[in-house]
Amino acid sequence: MSIEVRNISKSFGKFQALKDVSLEVKSGELVAALGPSGCGKTTLLRIIAGLETPDSGSILFHGEDATQSSVSDRKVGFVFQHYALFRHMTVFENVAFGLRVKPRPQRPSNEVIRQKVTRLLELVQLEWLADRYPSQLSGGQRQRIALARALAVEPKVLLLDEPFGALDAKVRKDLRRWLRRLHDEIHVTSVFVTHDQDEALEVADHVVVMNHGQVEQFGAPEQVYEHPASPFVYNFLGNVNLFHGRIVGGNLQSGSLKVAAPDALAGEERAAIGYVRPYDLDVQRARTNGSTIEAIVQHIHPVGPVVRLELLRRDTQDSLEAELTKDQFRELALSVGEHVFVSPKNLHIFAADYAI
């Protein structure tokens, strides 16, 4: 079941939550809606589900307009952040609930319900908890039961709103890998909302990055991370160093740093900013060929398999963060206060919307 969002806009009073949003989710895909709080991703999910009505635009399921269809007619499964399990029901009955409340002509027999719920509990690897109550489960187990309940009614589309947001980091990591494996098995078209970029990049087939009610970029995780379409996407997806400067003579001039600008920006003098990830800063003890800046090591932070350096540029007094492997760090044998020479290996340059 494919989902097409066409020119959706939605306001709540004077606040515009969505502004002319369009995207397409292919049948069987798992798509992550990623962005900061208030960017409109949950509103978009609720409009797809039929829980909110757009002010303009349309929602198509498999090419058919579903904008005015009811929630039940859309056959959508919805998983909430806080589980929404019935505390007075066992795990088995929570999963069976959607089947038991179907209209009598569509309601399966008790034996069919038993078989179906048992299969779902096996699918989420919790069949041994069938007789427990939600209060007796861990957070991760509750979320898996909530997912099994959503799948019980055989939804054509599965929507998940911050499904792991209430869990600790270790459980989140385990569950997102489990969700990816589960999706590969059931192939239900799915959209999940998250503000965690690692979660989106690891789990999804495609990522839609949202900001202020608009789509900043839609693409495969690698494409969005390696080729961000805007400064917002670059900033939101991980740490980044900024090189403020001007385009002069086809180059970005930032203090003593001089780097060729892309053709789209090279034609006229303008303010611009270079963006580079910490691991794309080359740090050496001696000046090398190419454009290099001098910096002072201010702090050294070993973090697991990497070492992060806080550096101070001598030309502009701006701070930089570099990330080295432990082998690189041992080879350089750096100490706080030493001078190093830094060059960006993969600088992305965007026009600045202010004068420097």
SEVEXVEX-667510 format. One record per residue (C-alpha): residue number from 1; residue in one letter; z, y, x. Coordinates in steps of 0.1 Angstrom, whole numbers, plus 5000, padded with zeros to 4 digits. Layout:
BEGIN
NUM; A; Z; Y; X
...
# end
This chain:
BEGIN
1; M; 5000; 5000; 5000
2; S; 4988; 5032; 5017
3; I; 5005; 5066; 5011
4; E; 4987; 5099; 5011
5; V; 5005; 5132; 5010
6; R; 4982; 5160; 5000
7; N; 4992; 5197; 5004
8; I; 5027; 5192; 4992
9; S; 5049; 5223; 4989
10; K; 5085; 5225; 4975
11; S; 5110; 5253; 4972
12; F; 5146; 5254; 4961
13; G; 5152; 5289; 4949
14; K; 5142; 5312; 4977
15; F; 5142; 5285; 5003
16; Q; 5109; 5268; 5009
17; A; 5116; 5232; 5020
18; L; 5080; 5221; 5024
19; K; 5049; 5242; 5031
20; D; 5015; 5226; 5025
21; V; 5024; 5192; 5041
22; S; 4997; 5166; 5044
23; L; 4997; 5132; 5061
24; E; 4985; 5096; 5056
25; V; 5005; 5064; 5061
26; K; 4982; 5034; 5063
27; S; 4991; 5001; 5045
28; G; 5016; 4981; 5064
29; E; 5026; 5009; 5088
30; L; 5061; 5020; 5098
31; V; 5061; 5058; 5101
32; A; 5091; 5079; 5113
33; A; 5096; 5114; 5100
34; L; 5114; 5132; 5128
35; G; 5129; 5167; 5130
36; P; 5161; 5188; 5130
37; S; 5183; 5192; 5100
38; G; 5168; 5213; 5073
39; C; 5132; 5207; 5085
40; G; 5122; 5191; 5051
41; K; 5119; 5154; 5061
42; T; 5143; 5142; 5034
43; T; 5128; 5163; 5008
44; L; 5094; 5148; 5017
45; L; 5109; 5113; 5014
46; R; 5124; 5121; 4980
47; I; 5091; 5134; 4967
48; I; 5073; 5103; 4979
49; A; 5099; 5083; 4960
50; G; 5096; 5104; 4928
51; L; 5132; 5116; 4931
52; E; 5119; 5152; 4935
53; T; 5089; 5169; 4919
54; P; 5066; 5190; 4942
55; D; 5057; 5226; 4932
56; S; 5022; 5218; 4943
57; G; 5001; 5191; 4959
58; S; 4999; 5154; 4951
59; I; 5011; 5119; 4962
60; L; 4986; 5091; 4962
61; F; 4996; 5054; 4965
62; H; 4966; 5033; 4975
63; G; 4942; 5061; 4965
64; E; 4957; 5065; 4930
65; D; 4975; 5097; 4920
66; A; 5012; 5089; 4916
67; T; 5025; 5125; 4915
68; Q; 5036; 5123; 4879
69; S; 5046; 5086; 4880
70; S; 5083; 5077; 4874
71; V; 5104; 5062; 4902
72; S; 5103; 5027; 4886
73; D; 5065; 5029; 4882
74; R; 5061; 5037; 4919
75; K; 5079; 5005; 4929
76; V; 5096; 5021; 4958
77; G; 5126; 5007; 4977
78; F; 5150; 5033; 4989
79; V; 5177; 5028; 5016
80; F; 5203; 5056; 5019
81; Q; 5223; 5066; 5050
82; H; 5257; 5057; 5034
83; Y; 5247; 5023; 5021
84; A; 5255; 5030; 4984
85; L; 5267; 4994; 4979
86; F; 5287; 4985; 4948
87; R; 5323; 4979; 4961
88; H; 5333; 4957; 4932
89; M; 5304; 4933; 4938
90; T; 5300; 4906; 4964
91; V; 5272; 4908; 4990
92; F; 5252; 4883; 4970
93; E; 5255; 4903; 4937
94; N; 5247; 4935; 4955
95; V; 5214; 4921; 4967
96; A; 5208; 4905; 4933
97; F; 5215; 4937; 4913
98; G; 5179; 4950; 4911
99; L; 5167; 4917; 4898
100; R; 5195; 4913; 4872
101; V; 5188; 4947; 4856
102; K; 5151; 4942; 4852
103; P; 5139; 4943; 4815
104; R; 5144; 4908; 4800
105; P; 5107; 4899; 4799
106; Q; 5105; 4906; 4837
107; R; 5138; 4893; 4847
108; P; 5138; 4861; 4869
109; S; 5159; 4831; 4860
110; N; 5193; 4827; 4876
111; E; 5179; 4799; 4898
112; V; 5150; 4821; 4910
113; I; 5174; 4849; 4917
114; R; 5197; 4826; 4937
115; Q; 5167; 4814; 4958
116; K; 5154; 4848; 4964
117; V; 5187; 4864; 4973
118; T; 5195; 4835; 4997
119; R; 5161; 4840; 5014
120; L; 5167; 4877; 5018
121; L; 5202; 4871; 5032
122; E; 5187; 4847; 5057
123; L; 5160; 4873; 5065
124; V; 5186; 4899; 5074
125; Q; 5207; 4871; 5091
126; L; 5238; 4876; 5069
127; E; 5236; 4845; 5046
128; W; 5271; 4835; 5058
129; L; 5286; 4867; 5042
130; A; 5273; 4861; 5007
131; D; 5307; 4858; 4991
132; R; 5323; 4888; 5010
133; Y; 5327; 4923; 4996
134; P; 5313; 4955; 5012
135; S; 5348; 4965; 5024
136; Q; 5349; 4934; 5045
137; L; 5317; 4942; 5064
138; S; 5310; 4963; 5094
139; G; 5288; 4994; 5091
140; G; 5258; 4976; 5106
141; Q; 5262; 4946; 5082
142; R; 5264; 4969; 5052
143; Q; 5232; 4986; 5062
144; R; 5214; 4953; 5065
145; I; 5227; 4943; 5030
146; A; 5215; 4977; 5016
147; L; 5180; 4969; 5031
148; A; 5181; 4934; 5016
149; R; 5189; 4949; 4982
150; A; 5160; 4973; 4985
151; L; 5136; 4944; 4994
152; A; 5148; 4922; 4965
153; V; 5127; 4940; 4939
154; E; 5096; 4935; 4962
155; P; 5088; 4972; 4966
156; K; 5053; 4983; 4975
157; V; 5068; 5010; 4997
158; L; 5101; 5011; 5016
159; L; 5117; 5045; 5022
160; L; 5148; 5048; 5045
161; D; 5167; 5081; 5048
162; E; 5186; 5082; 5081
163; P; 5194; 5045; 5077
164; F; 5215; 5043; 5109
165; G; 5229; 5078; 5109
166; A; 5265; 5067; 5101
167; L; 5266; 5041; 5128
168; D; 5278; 5043; 5164
169; A; 5252; 5044; 5192
170; K; 5254; 5007; 5202
171; V; 5250; 4995; 5167
172; R; 5222; 5020; 5160
173; K; 5203; 5006; 5190
174; D; 5207; 4970; 5180
175; L; 5197; 4977; 5144
176; R; 5166; 4998; 5151
177; R; 5152; 4969; 5172
178; W; 5161; 4945; 5144
179; L; 5143; 4968; 5119
180; R; 5111; 4967; 5141
181; R; 5112; 4929; 5142
182; L; 5118; 4927; 5104
183; H; 5090; 4951; 5097
184; D; 5066; 4930; 5118
185; E; 5076; 4900; 5097
186; I; 5073; 4916; 5062
187; H; 5047; 4943; 5067
188; V; 5059; 4966; 5039
189; T; 5045; 5001; 5042
190; S; 5076; 5020; 5053
191; V; 5087; 5056; 5060
192; F; 5120; 5064; 5076
193; V; 5137; 5097; 5083
194; T; 5156; 5104; 5115
195; H; 5166; 5132; 5138
196; D; 5170; 5108; 5167
197; Q; 5138; 5109; 5188
198; D; 5146; 5077; 5207
199; E; 5149; 5059; 5174
200; A; 5115; 5072; 5162
201; L; 5097; 5066; 5194
202; E; 5110; 5031; 5198
203; V; 5105; 5018; 5162
204; A; 5076; 5036; 5146
205; D; 5039; 5029; 5146
206; H; 5033; 5067; 5141
207; V; 5056; 5097; 5142
208; V; 5054; 5129; 5121
209; V; 5073; 5157; 5138
210; M; 5085; 5184; 5113
211; N; 5098; 5219; 5117
212; H; 5106; 5245; 5091
213; G; 5089; 5225; 5063
214; Q; 5057; 5220; 5082
215; V; 5041; 5192; 5102
216; E; 5040; 5201; 5139
217; Q; 5023; 5169; 5150
218; F; 5014; 5134; 5137
219; G; 5004; 5106; 5160
220; A; 5014; 5075; 5179
221; P; 5047; 5077; 5197
222; E; 5031; 5078; 5231
223; Q; 5007; 5104; 5221
224; V; 5033; 5127; 5206
225; Y; 5056; 5123; 5236
226; E; 5030; 5126; 5264
227; H; 5007; 5152; 5247
228; P; 5029; 5174; 5225
229; A; 5008; 5198; 5203
230; S; 5033; 5227; 5204
231; P; 5063; 5240; 5223
232; F; 5085; 5229; 5195
233; V; 5075; 5192; 5199
234; Y; 5079; 5195; 5236
235; N; 5114; 5209; 5233
236; F; 5125; 5185; 5205
237; L; 5114; 5153; 5222
238; G; 5137; 5152; 5252
239; N; 5149; 5176; 5279
240; V; 5124; 5200; 5294
241; N; 5123; 5228; 5320
242; L; 5107; 5261; 5312
243; F; 5086; 5281; 5336
244; H; 5082; 5316; 5321
245; G; 5053; 5337; 5335
246; R; 5019; 5352; 5329
247; I; 4983; 5339; 5330
248; V; 4966; 5359; 5358
249; G; 4932; 5350; 5372
250; G; 4931; 5317; 5354
251; N; 4966; 5306; 5368
252; L; 5001; 5306; 5355
253; Q; 5021; 5328; 5378
254; S; 5059; 5321; 5374
255; G; 5078; 5337; 5403
256; S; 5064; 5321; 5435
257; L; 5049; 5293; 5415
258; K; 5011; 5293; 5408
259; V; 4995; 5266; 5387
260; A; 4960; 5264; 5372
261; A; 4960; 5272; 5335
262; P; 4941; 5252; 5309
263; D; 4907; 5266; 5300
264; A; 4918; 5277; 5265
265; L; 4943; 5301; 5281
266; A; 4926; 5311; 5313
267; G; 4902; 5337; 5299
268; E; 4926; 5366; 5296
269; E; 4959; 5379; 5310
270; R; 4988; 5369; 5287
271; A; 5024; 5358; 5287
272; A; 5028; 5320; 5289
273; I; 5053; 5292; 5294
274; G; 5050; 5260; 5314
275; Y; 5069; 5230; 5302
276; V; 5078; 5200; 5324
277; R; 5101; 5170; 5320
278; P; 5129; 5166; 5345
279; Y; 5114; 5133; 5358
280; D; 5082; 5152; 5365
281; L; 5097; 5176; 5390
282; D; 5090; 5164; 5426
283; V; 5120; 5173; 5448
284; Q; 5116; 5173; 5486
285; R; 5135; 5185; 5516
286; A; 5105; 5203; 5532
287; R; 5078; 5224; 5517
288; T; 5047; 5204; 5509
289; N; 5011; 5213; 5502
290; G; 5004; 5228; 5468
291; S; 5025; 5252; 5447
292; T; 5061; 5248; 5455
293; I; 5093; 5267; 5447
294; E; 5125; 5268; 5467
295; A; 5158; 5259; 5449
296; I; 5195; 5253; 5456
297; V; 5213; 5221; 5445
298; Q; 5241; 5232; 5423
299; H; 5254; 5200; 5407
300; I; 5247; 5162; 5411
301; H; 5252; 5139; 5382
302; P; 5247; 5101; 5386
303; V; 5239; 5087; 5351
304; G; 5233; 5049; 5351
305; P; 5201; 5042; 5369
306; V; 5192; 5078; 5375
307; V; 5206; 5109; 5392
308; R; 5203; 5143; 5376
309; L; 5202; 5174; 5397
310; E; 5210; 5209; 5385
311; L; 5189; 5233; 5406
312; L; 5188; 5271; 5408
313; R; 5154; 5287; 5416
314; R; 5157; 5312; 5444
315; D; 5128; 5333; 5432
316; T; 5138; 5338; 5396
317; Q; 5174; 5326; 5394
318; D; 5164; 5303; 5366
319; S; 5181; 5269; 5362
320; L; 5161; 5236; 5365
321; E; 5170; 5200; 5359
322; A; 5154; 5173; 5380
323; E; 5158; 5135; 5375
324; L; 5155; 5111; 5404
325; T; 5158; 5074; 5407
326; K; 5188; 5062; 5427
327; D; 5164; 5051; 5455
328; Q; 5148; 5085; 5456
329; F; 5182; 5102; 5457
330; R; 5195; 5079; 5485
331; E; 5163; 5086; 5505
332; L; 5168; 5124; 5502
333; A; 5205; 5122; 5508
334; L; 5212; 5155; 5491
335; S; 5244; 5174; 5488
336; V; 5255; 5204; 5467
337; G; 5245; 5237; 5482
338; E; 5215; 5223; 5501
339; H; 5180; 5239; 5497
340; V; 5151; 5218; 5484
341; F; 5115; 5224; 5475
342; V; 5103; 5216; 5440
343; S; 5069; 5212; 5425
344; P; 5060; 5203; 5389
345; K; 5037; 5172; 5386
346; N; 5028; 5174; 5350
347; L; 5031; 5209; 5337
348; H; 5020; 5217; 5301
349; I; 5012; 5254; 5295
350; F; 5014; 5272; 5262
351; A; 5008; 5308; 5253
352; A; 5041; 5327; 5248
353; D; 5046; 5347; 5215
354; Y; 5064; 5374; 5233
355; A; 5058; 5398; 5262
356; I; 5074; 5392; 5296
# end
